[in-house]
Amino acid sequence: MSRRNVFNRHFFHIVDTSPWPLVASIGALFLTLAGLVWFHLRQGMPLLLSAIFITYVSSLWFRDVVREGTYEGHHTKKVQTSLRLGMILFIVSEVMFFFSFFWTFFHSSLAPAIQIGSVWPPLEISVLKTFKVPALNTLILLTSGAAATWVHHAIIDQNRIEVLTGFFATLFLAVLFTAFQFDEYLNSKFYMIDGIYGSIFFMITGFHGFHVIIGSIFLAVCWFRYYDYQFTAKHHLGFQSAAWYWHFVDVVWIFLFFFTIFLGKFL
């Protein structure tokens, strides 16, 4: 580090110049365009390449953040406060994202269009059995959220065995949830192309499943970081962010299960 950069450091540390935000935004643009290509032309290779590219760029970006906070010591208490606020704002944006889907669901279910027979669910749609896989997945996801909370308390108590065990339990349940949801998709008697009901159901549950996968990766990275002694009882902001994200996923699923799956049969 140069002498000039040393004197520029302060407890409101501004991160070093990085190419990753710009490169990641370009990757996200190409990912969106590749998604359109897949929807209209059924060409999956651009989507796959774009996903690999943005995943690689994100890993480099996160690597730099970990290095800055863990090895260079730039994540002071003031910086951690800013990062927490950033995570909260990100979760708020995610709430708005899912709110739009719930708005669509209620608009379509409370006032069904004449094109679907003015009934909800539409005729010829065999809805899922609420108290089978969906109820089981609810129990699994809530239990995983409790396990994540267990990990947090164990980190504060500096109980390494409980932390590692809690991480394993959380990730095992997350993988189990994803597997059950994927199996449910395979055995579903309706599809995304089956009108407004299929579109809403698979969009909202599919995006939630995608968030579960992202949250699982987030927690897995925290597991490896803790195993490498990168978290302490007073400095584990990375895991706090992952735990907040995971609890957000839990809450969204509760709303999704109750309104879309359970009440969706009666609205």
C-alpha positions in Angstrom: 0.0 0.0 0.0 1.4 3.4 -0.9 2.1 6.1 1.6 -0.6 8.3 0.1 -3.2 5.6 0.6 -2.2 5.1 4.2 -3.0 8.7 5.0 -6.3 8.5 3.2 -7.6 5.8 5.6 -10.2 6.8 8.2 -12.9 5.0 10.1 -15.4 5.8 7.4 -13.2 3.8 5.0 -14.2 4.1 1.4 -13.4 0.9 -0.5 -10.6 0.9 -3.1 -11.4 1.5 -6.7 -12.9 -1.8 -8.0 -13.9 -2.9 -11.5 -16.4 -5.4 -10.2 -19.6 -3.2 -9.9 -19.4 -2.1 -13.5 -18.4 -5.6 -14.8 -21.2 -7.2 -12.7 -23.8 -4.8 -14.0 -22.8 -5.6 -17.6 -23.0 -9.3 -16.8 -26.5 -8.8 -15.3 -27.6 -7.0 -18.5 -26.3 -9.9 -20.7 -28.0 -12.4 -18.3 -31.3 -10.6 -18.8 -30.9 -10.5 -22.6 -29.9 -14.2 -22.5 -33.1 -15.0 -20.5 -35.2 -13.3 -23.3 -33.3 -15.4 -25.9 -34.1 -18.6 -23.9 -37.8 -17.7 -23.5 -38.4 -16.8 -27.2 -35.8 -19.0 -29.1 -35.2 -21.8 -26.6 -31.4 -21.2 -26.9 -30.0 -22.0 -23.5 -26.3 -21.6 -24.1 -26.2 -17.7 -23.8 -28.1 -18.0 -20.5 -25.6 -20.6 -19.2 -22.6 -18.6 -20.2 -24.0 -15.4 -18.8 -24.8 -17.1 -15.5 -21.3 -18.6 -15.3 -19.8 -15.1 -16.0 -21.8 -13.2 -13.4 -21.1 -16.0 -10.8 -17.4 -15.7 -11.5 -17.4 -11.9 -11.3 -19.4 -12.0 -8.1 -17.0 -14.5 -6.5 -14.1 -12.1 -7.3 -16.0 -9.1 -5.9 -16.9 -11.0 -2.7 -13.3 -12.2 -2.4 -12.1 -8.6 -2.4 -14.7 -7.6 0.3 -13.6 -10.5 2.5 -9.9 -9.7 2.1 -10.6 -6.0 2.9 -12.5 -6.8 6.1 -10.7 -9.9 7.3 -7.0 -9.3 6.4 -6.7 -5.6 5.8 -8.8 -4.5 8.8 -10.8 -1.8 7.0 -14.2 -2.9 8.4 -14.3 -0.8 11.5 -17.4 -0.3 13.6 -18.4 2.7 11.5 -18.0 0.7 8.3 -19.9 -2.2 9.7 -22.8 0.1 10.5 -22.8 1.3 6.9 -22.7 -2.3 5.6 -25.6 -3.3 7.9 -27.6 -0.4 6.6 -26.8 -1.5 3.0 -28.0 -5.1 3.8 -31.2 -3.8 5.3 -31.9 -1.6 2.2 -31.2 -4.6 0.0 -33.6 -6.8 1.9 -36.2 -4.0 1.7 -35.8 -4.0 -2.1 -36.3 -7.7 -2.1 -39.5 -7.2 -0.1 -40.8 -4.9 -2.8 -39.8 -7.4 -5.4 -42.0 -10.1 -3.8 -44.7 -7.6 -3.0 -45.3 -7.1 -6.7 -45.9 -10.9 -7.1 -48.3 -11.0 -4.2 -50.1 -8.0 -5.6 -50.6 -9.8 -8.9 -51.8 -12.9 -7.1 -54.5 -11.0 -5.1 -55.5 -9.0 -8.1 -56.1 -12.1 -10.1 -57.6 -14.3 -7.4 -60.0 -11.7 -5.8 -61.4 -10.6 -9.1 -60.9 -13.5 -11.6 -61.2 -12.5 -15.2 -64.0 -13.8 -17.4 -61.4 -15.5 -19.6 -60.7 -18.0 -16.9 -64.4 -18.5 -16.1 -64.5 -15.9 -13.3 -63.4 -18.5 -10.8 -60.2 -19.1 -8.8 -58.4 -21.4 -9.2 -59.3 -21.6 -12.9 -61.2 -24.6 -14.1 -59.1 -27.7 -15.0 -56.3 -26.7 -12.6 -55.4 -29.4 -10.1 -54.0 -27.4 -7.3 -51.3 -28.8 -4.9 -52.3 -30.6 -1.8 -51.5 -28.1 0.9 -50.7 -30.4 3.8 -48.3 -32.7 2.0 -45.0 -31.3 0.5 -45.8 -27.6 1.0 -46.5 -28.1 4.7 -43.5 -30.3 5.1 -41.3 -27.7 3.3 -42.7 -25.0 5.7 -41.6 -27.1 8.7 -38.2 -27.7 7.1 -37.5 -24.0 6.3 -38.6 -22.8 9.7 -36.4 -25.4 11.4 -33.5 -24.2 9.2 -34.1 -20.6 10.4 -34.0 -21.8 14.0 -30.7 -23.6 13.3 -29.3 -20.4 11.8 -30.3 -18.5 15.0 -28.6 -21.3 17.0 -25.4 -20.7 14.9 -25.5 -17.0 15.7 -25.8 -17.6 19.5 -23.0 -20.2 19.3 -20.7 -17.8 17.6 -21.3 -15.2 20.3 -20.7 -17.9 23.0 -17.6 -19.0 21.1 -18.8 -22.6 21.0 -17.0 -23.9 17.8 -18.6 -27.4 17.8 -22.1 -26.0 18.0 -21.4 -23.4 15.3 -20.2 -26.1 12.8 -23.0 -28.4 13.7 -25.6 -25.6 13.3 -24.2 -24.7 9.9 -24.5 -28.3 8.8 -28.0 -28.6 10.1 -29.1 -25.3 8.4 -27.5 -26.3 5.0 -28.8 -29.8 5.1 -32.4 -28.6 5.7 -31.9 -26.0 2.9 -30.8 -28.6 0.4 -33.7 -30.8 1.6 -36.2 -28.0 1.0 -34.8 -27.4 -2.5 -35.0 -31.1 -3.4 -38.6 -31.4 -2.3 -39.6 -28.3 -4.2 -37.9 -29.6 -7.3 -39.6 -32.9 -7.0 -42.9 -31.1 -6.5 -42.3 -29.2 -9.8 -41.6 -32.5 -11.6 -44.9 -34.0 -10.4 -47.1 -31.0 -10.8 -50.2 -31.4 -12.8 -50.1 -27.9 -14.2 -47.4 -25.8 -15.7 -46.2 -22.3 -16.1 -47.9 -22.0 -19.5 -51.3 -22.8 -17.9 -52.7 -19.3 -17.8 -52.5 -16.8 -15.0 -52.5 -19.4 -12.2 -49.6 -21.3 -13.5 -47.6 -18.2 -14.3 -48.1 -16.7 -10.8 -47.5 -19.9 -9.0 -44.3 -20.9 -10.7 -42.9 -17.3 -10.8 -43.4 -16.7 -7.1 -42.3 -20.1 -5.9 -39.5 -20.3 -8.5 -38.0 -17.0 -7.4 -38.4 -18.0 -3.8 -36.5 -21.2 -4.6 -33.8 -19.2 -6.3 -33.5 -17.1 -3.2 -33.2 -20.3 -1.1 -30.3 -21.4 -3.4 -28.6 -18.0 -3.1 -29.1 -18.0 0.7 -27.7 -21.6 0.9 -24.5 -20.5 -1.0 -24.3 -17.4 1.3 -24.4 -19.6 4.4 -22.0 -22.2 2.9 -19.4 -19.5 2.4 -19.9 -18.3 6.0 -19.4 -21.9 7.1 -16.1 -22.2 5.3 -15.0 -18.7 6.6 -15.8 -19.7 10.2 -13.9 -22.9 9.7 -11.0 -20.8 8.6 -11.2 -18.7 11.8 -12.4 -15.6 10.0 -15.3 -14.9 12.4 -15.1 -13.8 16.0 -17.7 -13.2 18.7 -17.5 -9.5 18.0 -16.8 -9.5 14.3 -19.0 -11.7 12.2 -20.9 -9.3 10.0 -20.8 -11.6 7.0 -22.8 -14.2 8.9 -25.2 -11.6 10.3 -26.0 -10.6 6.8 -26.5 -14.2 5.7 -28.7 -14.9 8.7 -30.9 -11.8 8.0 -31.2 -12.9 4.4 -32.2 -16.4 5.5 -34.8 -15.2 7.9 -36.2 -13.0 5.1 -36.5 -16.1 3.0 -38.3 -17.8 5.8 -40.8 -15.0 6.2 -41.5 -14.8 2.5 -42.2 -18.5 2.5 -44.7 -18.2 5.3 -46.7 -15.6 3.4 -46.3 -17.6 0.2 -47.6 -20.8 1.8 -50.5 -19.2 3.6 -51.8 -17.0 0.9 -50.8 -18.6 -2.4 -51.0 -22.3 -1.5 -53.5 -22.5 1.3 -55.9 -19.5 0.7 -55.3 -19.8 -3.0 -57.8 -22.6 -3.1 -60.6 -20.6 -1.5 -60.2 -17.0 -2.7 
